[in-house]
Amino acid sequence: MRYDGLSPADAGCLLHSDHPGPDFAAAASTRARVPRGSVGASTSSVEHPWPLAENPSTTDRAAEPPLAEESRYPLRMPTVSSSLDNMVTSLVPSLSRSLAEQFNVFRVMHHGTHERQLSNVFAWLLLVDGTHDLGDAFQRLFIEQVNGSLPDASRLPTSGYQVLQEVDTSGHDDLSKDIADIVLTSPTANLVVENFESSDGHGHDFHRYLAYGSAGGKQSVVVLLCARHESHRQTSGWEQAIVLTYADLLASLEAHVARDATWQHTHPQQNFFINQLVDHFTGGPTAVSSEARIEFINTMCQTGESARYGHRPQEVAAQEFASLLAQHAKRQFEDGRRTLAELKNTLKRYAVHTLAPQVNSGLSSGRVASVQARFVGQWEWCITLNRADSQPAIFLEFGPTAVVENSRCPHPVADPDFTEVFVTREDAEHGGIDRIIQTDVALGEVLAGLREDDTRLRDLVLAVARMN
């Protein structure tokens, strides 16, 4: 058994403790006679925490709704079913390092997480008299890309547009407003632009947009400006919209700026801003070390995906691979989230029905008064054992929460294995935790179900409770 984080003295006390193990039959009988609300109440009352005052020092983390006792997800870890699943798992470290190595002001500010933020940037670029001092360059680039999807006879003038934002496209008889993000208007044409992460009208009315643009007999074009072109999302008229992606637009802007050395020299701040914009919204950093590129190629070879390098045309092969990889990454992330939720449910049930009675049979004071799983955010993957007699709470933590706790504990586990459960103790005086111990209880074992006579978690919880 591993006791990472225990001092030699603590480990010795634990391993040579003369405290007898619990008599499960006797304990069950005793607990059945204890009135609800008492320390050592029955396991059914543990499931609905004993009505003792919650330790106030454990409430600094946000609370979540009561945890459902049962989960609709099966008791299993996510399975790896294809070479692409292997690819995603293998690439996560190298891709995250590449992202982490790159500074970008948009990432620092978390800019672009809302469509209004991005609409402001694109509207600024479209302004002829904007402080970018590019004149109508971006406006021309924008219209040229729109014209590329229109018949020759329907092509629009490439400049001379006024830029409006947050325009209500509803008519006099409409019961609700329908706000377009950007409208480019000229004496002869209107472009009504909806900006969203994917090519999706997301509840807006295409026909209302089109009608608004055609008011006064003008030529009307509806544009979907998006990060990803997903044609299957274009329904209810939106399949008629012109789709422009951030990557295509910003690539053309980048090429334009690269050809204008004078502008770059006289506008260093704007040039920096546009470079950061291109870097952030066209798929992230482009500067990857040769070691990272070789690591990527090796991963492609090891996972059976290297044949894609021979596919033609190369741009199509790259786009198809990126799309498939994104789908598998998304599925693995979602499966991981479901597995974390199942672990939380299962570990809480075990703590309520088995662990708390085990621990209480070994303590004369500071016994477990309630079991809770109420935290959210980075603290979500945690089961709290609240204790009586003003004793600090003890936590069972795993996954993302264990990562955070180990990074802030005064004495972290040196080589943590996050496939296992961690036991931590609240630092009632200074906040946070003052102890963290890695158990040898694997998360897979938790999902499969820990036996009632498994005392590994009990032993470590007792050891932590008795530490000075």
N, C-alpha and C positions, 0 to 999 in steps of 0.2 A: 504493500500500500504506500502511496506517495503522500508526503506531508509538506509540500513546497510552501514555504512561508512560515513554518513553525520553527521556533528556536530549538536547539538540542534539548534544552531543559523541558520545554513544553511537550516536545515529542516523547521524551522519556516518561513524563507524567501520564501522557495519554496511553502509551503502550504498556505501562506497568501499573495502570490504575487498578485498584482492588475493588472498584465499584462493580457490583454484579450487573449482568445484563438484565433487561426487563423480563419479567414473567408475563408473557403476552396474555395468557388466559386470566391471570389474576388482575393484571392491569385493566383488562376489558371489564372484568366484573366490578372492580373498584370504580372505574369511570362511570359505569352505568348507574351507580348509586349517588354520584355527586350532583347536586342541583345545578341546573344550567346557570351560567354566570360565574361559577367558581373556577378557580385555577384547577386544571386537571379535569375539566368537564368532559362529557362524552364526545366521541369523535364527530357525532352529528352537530354538536354545538360548536366544535372547532370550525366546521365548514362554514358556518355563519358566525363570524368572529365573536368571541366573548365580549359582552358589553362593558369592558373596562375602558378607561380613558385612553385614547390613542396617544402614544408618545409624541408630544408636540414637535420634537426635534426631527422626526421622520416625515414631517408633512411639508418640507420645503420643496418637494418635487410635486409637479402637477398631478392631480388625481384623475383617474379614468373611470368610466362606468364600471359597475361590478362585472367581474369576469364570468363569462358563461361557463357553466360546469361541464357541458359537453361540447365537442367541436364536430362540425360536419366534415372535417378533413380526416383522412385515415391516419392511423398511427404508423407512419413510415417516414424515412428520410427521402429527399428528392433523389430520383434515379438518373443516372447518366445513360442516355439511350442512343447517342449517335456521336459521330466524330465532331460535329459542330458543338455539342455539349462539352466534349473534352476540350475543344478549341477555346470556348468561352472561359472555362475554368483555368486553362493554362495561360490565357492572355491577360487575365485580370491584373496580376502583379505588374507586368511590363507596361500595360496601357495606363494603369494608375500612376506609375512612376513618371511616364511621359507627361501626363497631365499635371502632376504635382510640380514638375520641374519648371513649368512655364508661368511667369507672372503675366497677368492680364488685368487691367483696371476694371473691366466689366465683371470678371469673376470675383474680384475683391469686393465690389459693390453689389454683387448678386443682381446685376442689371440684366434686363431681358426676361425676367421670370414672369412678367405680365405683358400682355399684348400692347397695352397703352404705352409702356416704356419704349418698345420697339417702334411703334407708330410714330412717336415723337422723333426718333432718330431718322427714320425714313422721310418723314415730312420735312425735317430740317435739310436733308440732302436734296430734296426735290425743290426747295425754295431757290428761285433764281438769284435773289439778293441775300441768301443765307451767309452767315459768318464763315462758312467754309471757303468762300471766295473762289468757288469752282464755276460760278455762273450757272448756266443752264445745262452743264455737262451731265449731271446725274439724271435730270429730267429727260434729256435726249436718250440716254442709255435705257431708261425705264420704258419710254414710248417705243424705242426700237425693238425691245424684247416683246412688247405687246403686239406690235405690228408683225412680228415674226409668226404669230399665231392667227393672223387675220388674212382674208383674201386680199389680193393686190388692190382691188377696187374699193376696199373698205379701210385701207390704212389711214392712220390718224396723222395730223400735223405733229411734228416731233418736238415742238417747243411752243411757248406762248401760253402756258397754263398757270392759273392761280391755284394755290394749294390751300385747302380747307381741312379741318379736322373735326371729328365728333359731329358729323352732320346727320340730322334727323331726316330720314328718307320717307317717313310715313306721310300719307295723304290726309286730307281733311276728314275723310270718313273712317280712317283707321282708329281702332280703339287703343292701340298701344304704340309707343315709339319704337323705331328700329334704326339704331345708330350705326352709320358707316364710319370706319376708322379714318379714312382719308378720301377726299374727293379732289380730283384734278379737273378744273373747269376752264373752258376757253369759249370764244364766241360761237364755235361750231361743234364742239364735242365735250362730253363729260366722261371721265373715268371714275367709277365708284369702286373703291378699294376696301376689301375686307382682309384684315391682317390677323392670322392665327397660326398656331404652331403647325398644324397640318392643313391640307387642302380640304377643309370642312367648313361649311356655312355655319356650323354650330348654333343652329336655332334662328339665324337671320333669314330673311325672305329674299331670295334671289330676284323674284319677279318685281318686288317692291323696289329693290335697288335699281333694276333695269328701267323701271318706269320713271323713277326719280331722275335718272340720267338723261332720259329722252324728253324731259319737259322742255317746252319751247321749240320742239322740232329738232333738237340736237342729236347727233350721233351718240349712242350710249354703249359703253363697254363696261362690263363688270369684271373686276380682277380679284383673284385670290392670291394674296401675298403670304407666303408660308415658308416654314423651315423644311417641310417634307411634302412632296407631291405623292399623295395616296389617292389614286383615282377612285377606288372603291368607296371612299367617303363622300364623293361628290354625288349627291342625290337631290331630289326636289328642285331641279332646275340648275343646281350648281355645276352639273356636268357641262353646262354651256359657258361657264366662266373661263377666262384666260388665267392660267396658273403661272405665277412667277415665284421662283424660290430665292431665298436669301443668298444662297451660295452663288447662283448664276448672276444675280444683280451685283453682288459685291465683288465677284471675280472680274466683271467688266469694269467696275469702278477702280479696282486695284490696277488693272492693266492701263486704264486711262491715266491714273496718277503716275504710274511708273514711267510713262512716256513724257511726262512734263517735269523735267529736272528743275526748271526755274521755279515752278510752283512749290515743289518740295523744299527748295532752298529758302524761299521767302515765307513759307507757312509751316514751320517745323511742328508747331503744336497741333494744327489740323492734320498734318501728315501722320503724326503719332497716333492721334485719335482714330483716323481711318484705318491705319495698320492694325490697331487693337481691335477695331470693329470687325475687320476682315478675319483676323485670327480667331475671334471668339464665335462668330456666327457662321463660319463656313466649315465647321467641323473640328475646331480646336487647333492646337499647336502643330506647326509644320516642321519645326526643327527637332528632329529625333536623332540621337547619337547613332553612330555606326554599330555600336554594340547592341543597341535596342533593335535596330533593323535586322541584324543577324539573328538575334534571339527570336524575333517574329518569324523569320524564314524557317528557323529550326522548328518552331512550334507548328508551323504549317506542314512541315515534312513529317513530324512525329505524329500528328493527328490525322494524317491521310488527306489533307486538303491542298497539298502542294500542286496537284494537277491543274488547279485554277489558274496558275501562272501561264499555262499554255493556251488558255481560252482566248478567243478573239470575237469581237473587238475588245481590247483590254479595258476600256472605260466601262463598257457594259458589264464585263466580268467583275470589275471592282465594285460597281454599284450593286449587282446581284449578291455578291459575297457580303457586302456591308449590310444589306437589307436582311439577309438570312441570319447573320451574326447578331444583329439588333433584335430580331425576333426571338432567337434562342436566349440571348442575355436577358431580355425582358421576362421570358418565361421562367428562367432560372431564378431571377430576382424574386418574382412573385411566389414561386415554389418555396424559396428560402424564407420569405415572410410568413407563409402559411405554416412552415415547419417550426419557426420561432414561436408562433401563436400556439401550436399544438404542444410544444415543449412547455410553454408557460402554463397551459391548462393542466397538463399531466403532472408537472412538478408541484403545482399548487395542490392538486388532489392528494398526491403522495404526502406532502407536508401536513395537510389537514388530517388525513386519516391514519397515517403511520408515523411520520417523523415527529410531529409535535408530542404525541403521547410517549414516544420513545425518549425524547429529550426530557420531558417533564418527570419521567420516572427516575432520571439521574440527577435531578436538581432539587434542593430543598428550598431555594429562593431564586428569584429571577426566572421563574418558569415561563413558558410560552403562554401568553394570554390571548393572542389572536394571530391568525394567519391572513395576510392580505396580499393582493396583487393589483395595486391601484396606480402604479406610476405609468407615465407616458414619455414619449420622446426617447432620448438616449438612456433613460432609466427604466424603460418598459420591460426589459427582460430580467425581471427581479421578483422574487418572492420574499416578503417581509415576515419575519418571526418577531412580533412585538412581545416584549417581556414585562412581567410584573415587577414590583418593588423598585421602580425607577432605574432598572438595568438597561443598558444600551441594546437596541434592536440588533438582530443578526439577520443577514440577507443571504439568500441563495441566488447567485447571479450567473448568467451565462451569455455567450455570444457578444453582441455589441455593447451591452452594459458592462460585462466583465472587462472589455477593452478599455472603456472609459475609467472604470474604477481602478484598474491596475496602473493606469497612467498617472493617477493622482494620489495613490496611496503612498505614505512615507516610506514603506518598505515593500516595494512591488515584487511580484514573482519574476525572477530573472529571465526565464525562458518559458513563457506561458504557452499552454496548449488550449486553444479556445474551442476544442471539441469536447471539453470536459466542464463540469460544474465547478464554480468557485464559491467559497464561503467567505463573507466579509462581516466586519463588525462596525457598527456606528460609532463615530467619535462624538460623543454627546457634548463634549466641552468646546471643541473647535469646529465642528461640522464636518461633513464628509465621512470618511472611514479611517480607522487607525490600524486595521488588520485585513489582510487578504490571503487566503490559502487556496491553492489549487487542489481539488480532490482528484481521486482516480475514478470518479463516476462519470462515464462517458455519456454524451447527449443521446447517442443511439440506445444506450441502456435505459435512459429515462423514457424514451419513446416506447421501447419494448415493454416497459413496466418493471419497476424495482420490486424485489421480493420483500415481504413483510419482515423477514429475518435478516435482511441486509442492513447492517449497522454502520456502514461506512460514513454516510452523511451524519448520522447521530453522533458518532465518535468525534468527528471534526467540529460539529456545532458545540458539543460539550467542551471540547478543548478550547475553542475560541471564547466560549462563555466564561471559562475559568481563568483565562489569561489576565495578567495584571495590566 
